[in-house]
Amino acid sequence: MRKNKIRILHVAQAAGGVDRYIRMLLKYLDKEKFENILVCSQDFHEEDYRDLVDSFEQVEMTRAIGGNDLKAIKEVRTLIKKYNPDIVYAHSSKAGAIARVADIGLKNHCVYNPHGWAFNMRCSAKKKAMYTAIEKVAAPFCDKIICISDAEKQSALDKKICREDKLQVIFNGVDIESYENGVHGAVKRKDLNIPEDAFVVGMVGRMSPQKAPDVFVKMAKQVKDTVPNAHFIIVGTGNQEAEIRKYAKDNGFSDSLHITGWVDNPMSYVELFDVALGYINPLAVRSNYPESKRLCENMCVAFWSEYGVPVKIARLSQTFGAGILSGENRVFAQFARSAIEGKDIVLHTRGLSEGNYCYTRDTIMGLFLILIKGENAEAYNVTNPETHTTIVDMARMVCQKFGNGKIKVVFDIPESNQFGYAADTKMKLNADKLKNLGWRPEIGLEEAYRRMIMGMKREG
């Protein structure tokens, strides 16, 4: 029996992303203040909601519009009367229509979250018009409509779904804690028959028109034509799977396309990606560096587009060589100092992050070439692909080549990430675009270290 708690009855039909959204929402709602009841379709699993909800009810609901909808409305209305909630929270378009009709005339507050408007999906004009009409008819039967972005809110205003004061933008969150505390490295590339040296591009999402997997697979063909060792992962399932597989087969790269189906651990697969469609977690503190670089590049391209300002973008890998500043504190400099001082190299992580490097002179030559021959509003990676390595392998190379047999790699990994080290990342930059302008890097990783160490010794 509740006491001074706000009772929320959630209604959900579509599983997938909505399922994960609800679970994360329930996980972080204050259980001292809120009591939660979940009324969901047969696609949900009760064991996923143990310790998250106070009551779990299932009603047969389907995505398609049909005769079963009236039965679902009646059953949902019965459950609303049974639990007498303070708030009815309807998730996704179908559950939104069912719950709002079922709640007519009952004393509570009704909130609806479409989780992305159905009329914005890639579908026929007839279906778009039908979805728009349904949303307009149902809009008066709720108190608030939650939009997951400003663009979603603007779509509602453009379609005249409801008045503006009924719309509230609340961005989706990211459960960083769950990822950081989870098991990492559970899925290996070999589990999918992907070579360790492959360049892996991936996406996570249902294979349905609104997620545009056809765009992903067409991109995959273009990448494959340029990068022969590229492999592609789609984490998810959906009704376009046969179409996606056929396209890959017809274009000769079906062996390089890997579709996982539905999985409970999508991040274990994301960890295999070299490129995850450009995703950077904006809520992670350490994302300020890559996000800032993205912002700068976008500003440059915007000024080229708007005002014709000539701009060329160089994406530098870690650059070092003879003459580095005495205060340099990145890992390559720390490793070099350890070798000079005869001290063990101490790592506070497993050192599995992959890095890309380039000797100072080679980088300077690349920059001049980009200025002279590069195209405006284009970006060029300045990196020596032969230097690609993990942190731990670079540390071992320094010990072996420059430690005179006196130093070794030592791991001192704290139980908590008290130093704020970034999570392991995989990044292998491709320099073919710059090489096509005539650039060729000449100094490898070992020789770059040799020259840097000689310079550091001269400087004292």
C-alpha positions as CSV (number, residue, x, y, z in Angstrom):
1,M,0.0,0.0,0.0
2,R,1.5,3.3,-1.0
3,K,2.0,6.2,1.4
4,N,2.7,9.6,0.1
5,K,4.1,8.2,-3.1
6,I,3.3,9.3,-6.6
7,R,2.0,6.3,-8.5
8,I,2.9,6.1,-12.1
9,L,1.3,3.6,-14.5
10,H,3.5,3.1,-17.6
11,V,1.9,1.7,-20.8
12,A,4.3,0.3,-23.5
13,Q,3.8,-1.7,-26.7
14,A,7.1,-1.5,-28.6
15,A,10.0,-3.2,-27.0
16,G,13.6,-2.5,-28.2
17,G,14.6,1.0,-27.5
18,V,11.5,1.8,-25.5
19,D,12.2,-1.2,-23.3
20,R,15.7,0.1,-22.5
21,Y,14.4,3.7,-22.0
22,I,11.8,2.5,-19.4
23,R,14.3,0.3,-17.6
24,M,16.8,3.2,-17.3
25,L,14.1,5.6,-16.2
26,L,12.8,3.2,-13.5
27,K,16.4,2.5,-12.3
28,Y,17.0,6.1,-11.5
29,L,13.5,7.2,-10.2
30,D,13.5,7.7,-6.5
31,K,11.7,4.7,-5.0
32,E,11.0,6.6,-1.9
33,K,8.9,9.1,-3.9
34,F,7.5,7.0,-6.8
35,E,5.6,3.8,-7.2
36,N,5.7,2.2,-10.7
37,I,3.4,-0.1,-12.5
38,L,4.2,-1.4,-15.9
39,V,1.4,-2.4,-18.4
40,C,3.2,-3.7,-21.4
41,S,2.8,-6.0,-24.5
42,Q,3.8,-9.6,-24.8
43,D,7.2,-8.5,-26.2
44,F,8.4,-7.5,-22.8
45,H,9.9,-9.9,-20.2
46,E,9.0,-9.8,-16.5
47,E,12.4,-10.9,-15.3
48,D,13.9,-7.7,-16.8
49,Y,11.8,-5.6,-14.4
50,R,12.4,-7.4,-11.1
51,D,13.3,-4.8,-8.5
52,L,12.3,-2.0,-10.9
53,V,8.5,-2.0,-10.7
54,D,6.0,-2.6,-8.0
55,S,3.6,-4.4,-10.4
56,F,4.0,-6.0,-13.8
57,E,0.9,-6.5,-16.1
58,Q,0.8,-7.7,-19.7
59,V,-1.8,-6.9,-22.4
60,E,-1.7,-8.2,-25.9
61,M,-0.8,-5.2,-28.1
62,T,0.6,-5.2,-31.7
63,R,2.3,-2.6,-33.7
64,A,-0.1,-2.8,-36.6
65,I,-3.6,-1.2,-36.4
66,G,-6.2,-3.9,-36.1
67,G,-9.3,-5.3,-34.4
68,N,-7.4,-6.3,-31.3
69,D,-6.9,-2.7,-30.4
70,L,-10.4,-2.3,-29.0
71,K,-9.8,-5.3,-26.7
72,A,-6.4,-3.8,-25.6
73,I,-8.1,-0.4,-24.9
74,K,-10.6,-2.2,-22.7
75,E,-8.0,-4.1,-20.8
76,V,-5.8,-1.1,-20.2
77,R,-8.7,0.9,-18.9
78,T,-9.5,-1.9,-16.5
79,L,-6.0,-1.8,-15.2
80,I,-6.0,2.0,-14.9
81,K,-9.1,1.7,-12.7
82,K,-7.6,-1.1,-10.7
83,Y,-4.4,0.8,-9.8
84,N,-5.8,4.3,-9.7
85,P,-2.5,6.0,-10.7
86,D,-1.6,9.7,-10.3
87,I,0.1,9.6,-13.7
88,V,-0.5,7.5,-16.8
89,Y,2.7,7.6,-18.8
90,A,2.2,6.2,-22.4
91,H,5.3,5.2,-24.3
92,S,5.5,5.1,-28.2
93,S,2.8,5.8,-30.8
94,K,0.7,2.6,-30.5
95,A,0.7,2.5,-26.7
96,G,0.1,6.3,-26.7
97,A,-3.1,5.9,-28.7
98,I,-4.3,3.0,-26.7
99,A,-3.5,4.5,-23.3
100,R,-5.0,7.9,-24.1
101,V,-8.3,6.5,-25.3
102,A,-8.4,4.1,-22.3
103,D,-7.8,7.0,-19.9
104,I,-10.6,9.2,-21.2
105,G,-12.7,10.5,-18.2
106,L,-10.5,9.0,-15.5
107,K,-9.1,11.3,-12.8
108,N,-5.3,11.4,-13.3
109,H,-2.6,13.2,-15.3
110,C,-1.8,11.6,-18.7
111,V,1.7,12.0,-20.2
112,Y,2.6,10.7,-23.7
113,N,6.1,10.2,-25.1
114,P,6.1,9.1,-28.8
115,H,9.8,8.3,-28.7
116,G,10.1,9.7,-32.2
117,W,7.0,10.7,-34.2
118,A,5.6,7.9,-36.5
119,F,4.9,10.5,-39.2
120,N,8.6,11.2,-39.4
121,M,9.4,7.6,-40.4
122,R,10.4,6.8,-44.0
123,C,7.0,5.6,-45.2
124,S,4.4,6.5,-47.8
125,A,2.6,9.9,-47.9
126,K,-0.6,8.1,-47.1
127,K,0.8,6.5,-43.9
128,K,2.3,9.8,-42.9
129,A,-1.0,11.5,-43.2
130,M,-2.7,8.7,-41.3
131,Y,-0.2,8.9,-38.4
132,T,-0.5,12.7,-38.3
133,A,-4.3,12.5,-38.1
134,I,-4.1,10.0,-35.3
135,E,-1.8,12.2,-33.3
136,K,-4.0,15.2,-33.8
137,V,-7.1,13.4,-32.6
138,A,-5.4,11.9,-29.6
139,A,-3.5,15.0,-28.5
140,P,-6.4,16.5,-26.5
141,F,-6.5,13.4,-24.3
142,C,-3.2,14.0,-22.4
143,D,-1.8,16.8,-20.3
144,K,1.8,16.7,-21.7
145,I,3.6,15.3,-24.7
146,I,7.3,14.6,-24.2
147,C,9.6,15.3,-27.2
148,I,13.0,13.7,-27.2
149,S,14.6,16.6,-29.1
150,D,14.0,20.1,-30.2
151,A,13.6,18.8,-33.7
152,E,10.8,16.5,-32.5
153,K,9.0,19.4,-30.9
154,Q,9.4,21.5,-34.1
155,S,7.9,18.6,-36.1
156,A,4.9,18.6,-33.9
157,L,4.4,22.3,-34.3
158,D,4.9,22.1,-38.1
159,K,2.2,19.4,-38.2
160,K,0.0,21.4,-35.8
161,I,-0.4,18.4,-33.5
162,C,-1.2,20.5,-30.5
163,R,-0.5,23.9,-28.9
164,E,3.1,24.6,-28.0
165,D,2.6,24.7,-24.2
166,K,1.6,21.0,-24.2
167,L,5.0,20.0,-25.6
168,Q,8.0,19.5,-23.3
169,V,11.5,18.6,-24.5
170,I,13.3,16.0,-22.3
171,F,16.4,14.6,-23.9
172,N,17.1,10.8,-23.6
173,G,19.9,10.0,-21.1
174,V,22.9,7.6,-21.3
175,D,23.4,5.1,-18.5
176,I,27.1,5.7,-18.1
177,E,27.3,3.9,-14.7
178,S,25.9,0.7,-16.2
179,Y,28.5,0.7,-18.9
180,E,31.4,1.6,-16.7
181,N,30.5,-1.1,-14.2
182,G,29.7,-3.7,-16.8
183,V,31.9,-6.5,-18.2
184,H,34.2,-5.3,-21.0
185,G,35.7,-7.4,-23.7
186,A,33.0,-10.1,-23.4
187,V,32.7,-10.3,-27.2
188,K,35.8,-10.7,-29.4
189,R,36.3,-10.1,-33.1
190,K,37.1,-13.8,-33.6
191,D,33.6,-14.6,-32.3
192,L,32.2,-13.0,-35.5
193,N,35.0,-14.3,-37.7
194,I,36.4,-10.8,-38.1
195,P,40.2,-10.5,-38.5
196,E,42.0,-8.5,-35.7
197,D,43.5,-6.1,-38.3
198,A,40.1,-5.4,-39.9
199,F,38.6,-1.9,-40.0
200,V,35.2,-2.3,-38.3
201,V,32.3,0.1,-38.9
202,G,29.1,-0.5,-37.0
203,M,25.6,0.7,-36.1
204,V,23.1,-0.2,-33.3
205,G,19.5,-0.1,-34.2
206,R,16.4,-2.0,-35.5
207,M,16.5,-2.8,-39.2
208,S,13.5,-0.9,-40.1
209,P,12.9,2.2,-42.4
210,Q,13.1,4.8,-39.6
211,K,16.6,3.6,-38.7
212,A,17.8,3.7,-42.3
213,P,19.9,0.4,-42.4
214,D,19.8,0.7,-46.2
215,V,21.8,3.9,-46.0
216,F,24.3,2.1,-43.7
217,V,24.7,-0.8,-46.1
218,K,25.1,1.5,-49.1
219,M,27.8,3.4,-47.2
220,A,29.4,0.0,-46.4
221,K,29.8,-0.8,-50.1
222,Q,31.6,2.5,-50.7
223,V,33.9,2.0,-47.7
224,K,34.6,-1.6,-48.8
225,D,35.6,-0.4,-52.3
226,T,38.1,1.9,-50.7
227,V,39.2,-0.1,-47.6
228,P,39.3,-3.8,-48.7
229,N,39.8,-5.1,-45.1
230,A,36.7,-3.3,-43.8
231,H,34.0,-5.3,-42.0
232,F,30.5,-4.1,-40.9
233,I,28.4,-4.9,-37.9
234,I,24.7,-4.2,-37.4
235,V,23.6,-4.8,-33.8
236,G,19.9,-5.5,-34.0
237,T,17.1,-7.2,-35.9
238,G,14.2,-6.1,-38.0
239,N,12.0,-6.7,-41.0
240,Q,14.6,-5.3,-43.4
241,E,17.2,-7.9,-42.6
242,A,16.6,-10.0,-45.8
243,E,16.8,-6.8,-47.9
244,I,20.1,-5.8,-46.2
245,R,21.7,-9.2,-46.6
246,K,20.6,-9.4,-50.3
247,Y,22.2,-6.0,-51.0
248,A,25.5,-7.1,-49.4
249,K,25.4,-10.4,-51.4
250,D,24.6,-8.7,-54.7
251,N,27.5,-6.3,-54.2
252,G,30.0,-8.9,-53.1
253,F,30.6,-8.2,-49.5
254,S,28.2,-10.5,-47.6
255,D,31.2,-12.2,-45.9
256,S,32.1,-8.8,-44.4
257,L,28.6,-8.0,-43.1
258,H,27.8,-9.3,-39.6
259,I,24.2,-9.0,-38.2
260,T,23.9,-9.9,-34.5
261,G,20.2,-10.1,-34.1
262,W,18.7,-9.0,-30.8
263,V,21.3,-8.9,-28.0
264,D,21.2,-7.9,-24.4
265,N,24.7,-6.5,-24.4
266,P,25.0,-4.1,-27.4
267,M,27.9,-2.2,-25.9
268,S,30.0,-5.4,-26.0
269,Y,29.7,-5.2,-29.8
270,V,30.2,-1.4,-29.9
271,E,33.6,-2.0,-28.3
272,L,34.6,-3.9,-31.5
273,F,33.9,-0.9,-33.7
274,D,36.6,1.3,-35.0
275,V,33.9,3.7,-36.2
276,A,30.4,3.7,-34.5
277,L,28.9,6.2,-37.0
278,G,30.8,9.0,-35.3
279,Y,29.3,8.5,-31.8
280,I,30.8,10.4,-28.9
281,N,29.1,10.4,-25.5
282,P,28.5,14.1,-24.8
283,L,27.9,13.4,-21.1
284,A,31.4,12.0,-20.5
285,V,33.8,14.5,-19.1
286,R,36.7,13.4,-21.3
287,S,34.6,13.9,-24.4
288,N,35.3,17.7,-24.3
289,Y,38.4,17.2,-26.4
290,P,36.9,15.3,-29.4
291,E,33.7,17.3,-29.2
292,S,35.7,20.6,-29.3
293,K,37.6,19.3,-32.4
294,R,34.3,18.4,-34.1
295,L,33.0,21.9,-33.3
296,C,36.0,23.6,-34.8
297,E,35.8,21.5,-38.0
298,N,32.1,22.3,-38.3
299,M,32.8,26.0,-37.9
300,C,35.4,25.9,-40.6
301,V,33.2,24.2,-43.0
302,A,30.3,26.6,-42.2
303,F,32.5,29.6,-42.9
304,W,33.6,28.1,-46.2
305,S,30.0,27.4,-47.1
306,E,28.6,30.8,-46.0
307,Y,31.4,33.2,-46.8
308,G,33.7,31.4,-49.1
309,V,36.6,31.4,-46.5
310,P,39.2,29.0,-47.8
311,V,39.8,26.3,-45.2
312,K,41.5,23.0,-45.2
313,I,41.4,20.6,-42.2
314,A,44.3,18.5,-41.0
315,R,43.5,15.7,-38.5
316,L,46.8,15.0,-36.7
317,S,47.7,11.8,-34.9
318,Q,50.0,12.2,-31.9
319,T,53.1,13.9,-33.3
320,F,56.5,13.8,-31.8
321,G,60.2,13.7,-32.5
322,A,63.5,15.5,-31.7
323,G,62.8,18.9,-30.1
324,I,59.7,18.2,-28.1
325,L,59.0,20.6,-25.3
326,S,60.6,19.8,-21.9
327,G,57.1,20.0,-20.3
328,E,55.5,17.4,-22.7
329,N,53.7,14.9,-20.5
330,R,51.9,12.6,-23.0
331,V,52.6,8.9,-22.8
332,F,55.3,8.9,-25.5
333,A,57.3,11.4,-23.6
334,Q,56.8,9.7,-20.3
335,F,58.0,6.4,-21.8
336,A,61.1,8.1,-23.2
337,R,62.0,9.7,-19.8
338,S,61.6,6.3,-18.2
339,A,64.1,4.8,-20.7
340,I,66.6,7.7,-20.2
341,E,66.4,7.4,-16.4
342,G,66.4,3.6,-16.3
343,K,63.1,3.4,-14.6
344,D,60.3,0.8,-15.2
345,I,57.4,2.1,-17.2
346,V,54.3,2.0,-14.9
347,L,50.9,1.7,-16.5
348,H,47.7,2.5,-14.5
349,T,45.5,0.8,-17.1
350,R,45.7,-2.3,-19.2
351,G,47.1,-0.2,-22.0
352,L,44.8,-1.6,-24.6
353,S,43.9,1.7,-26.2
354,E,45.2,2.0,-29.8
355,G,47.1,5.0,-30.9
356,N,48.3,6.5,-34.2
357,Y,51.6,8.5,-34.4
358,C,53.6,10.5,-36.9
359,Y,57.1,12.0,-36.8
360,T,57.3,15.8,-36.5
361,R,59.0,16.3,-39.9
362,D,56.6,14.0,-41.7
363,T,53.7,15.9,-40.1
364,I,55.0,19.3,-41.2
365,M,55.4,18.1,-44.8
366,G,51.9,16.8,-44.7
367,L,50.6,20.2,-43.5
368,F,52.3,22.0,-46.3
369,L,51.0,19.6,-48.9
370,I,47.4,20.0,-47.6
371,L,47.8,23.8,-47.8
372,I,49.1,23.6,-51.4
373,K,47.2,20.8,-52.9
374,G,44.3,20.0,-50.5
375,E,40.7,20.8,-51.4
376,N,38.7,23.4,-49.4
377,A,36.4,22.1,-46.7
378,E,38.0,18.7,-46.8
379,A,39.7,16.9,-44.0
380,Y,42.9,14.9,-44.2
381,N,44.4,12.4,-41.7
382,V,48.1,13.1,-41.0
383,T,49.4,9.8,-39.6
384,N,51.9,7.1,-40.4
385,P,49.7,3.9,-40.5
386,E,52.8,1.8,-39.8
387,T,53.0,3.3,-36.3
388,H,49.5,2.1,-35.2
389,T,49.9,0.2,-31.9
390,T,48.5,-0.2,-28.4
391,I,49.9,1.7,-25.4
392,V,51.2,-1.4,-23.8
393,D,52.9,-2.6,-27.0
394,M,54.6,0.8,-27.4
395,A,55.8,0.6,-23.8
396,R,57.2,-2.8,-24.3
397,M,59.0,-1.7,-27.5
398,V,60.6,1.2,-25.6
399,C,61.8,-1.1,-22.8
400,Q,63.2,-3.6,-25.4
401,K,64.9,-1.1,-27.7
402,F,66.0,1.7,-25.4
403,G,66.0,0.2,-21.9
404,N,69.3,-1.6,-22.1
405,G,67.7,-4.7,-20.6
406,K,67.2,-2.8,-17.3
407,I,63.6,-1.7,-17.4
408,K,60.2,-3.4,-17.8
409,V,56.5,-2.6,-18.0
410,V,54.8,-2.7,-14.6
411,F,51.0,-2.6,-14.1
412,D,49.6,-0.7,-11.2
413,I,45.9,-0.6,-11.9
414,P,43.8,1.0,-9.1
415,E,40.4,-0.5,-8.2
416,S,38.7,2.7,-8.9
417,N,39.4,5.1,-11.8
418,Q,40.6,7.8,-9.5
419,F,42.9,9.3,-12.1
420,G,40.1,9.7,-14.6
421,Y,41.7,7.6,-17.4
422,A,39.7,7.3,-20.5
423,A,38.1,3.9,-21.4
424,D,40.0,1.7,-23.9
425,T,39.5,3.0,-27.4
426,K,40.3,1.5,-30.8
427,M,41.3,3.9,-33.6
428,K,43.2,3.2,-36.7
429,L,43.5,6.3,-38.9
430,N,43.7,5.9,-42.7
431,A,46.1,8.3,-44.5
432,D,45.2,7.3,-48.1
433,K,43.5,10.6,-48.8
434,L,46.7,12.5,-48.0
435,K,48.9,10.0,-49.8
436,N,46.8,10.6,-52.9
437,L,48.2,14.2,-52.8
438,G,51.7,12.7,-52.9
439,W,52.6,12.6,-49.2
440,R,54.7,9.7,-47.9
441,P,55.7,9.3,-44.2
442,E,59.4,8.3,-43.8
443,I,60.1,7.8,-40.1
444,G,58.7,4.9,-38.2
445,L,57.8,4.6,-34.5
446,E,61.2,3.1,-33.4
447,E,63.2,5.6,-35.3
448,A,61.0,8.5,-34.0
449,Y,61.7,7.4,-30.5
450,R,65.4,7.1,-31.2
451,R,65.6,10.7,-32.4
452,M,63.3,12.0,-29.7
453,I,65.4,10.4,-26.9
454,M,68.7,11.7,-28.5
455,G,67.1,15.2,-28.5
456,M,65.9,14.9,-24.9
457,K,69.4,13.8,-23.8
458,R,71.0,16.8,-25.6
459,E,68.6,19.2,-23.9
460,G,69.5,17.7,-20.5
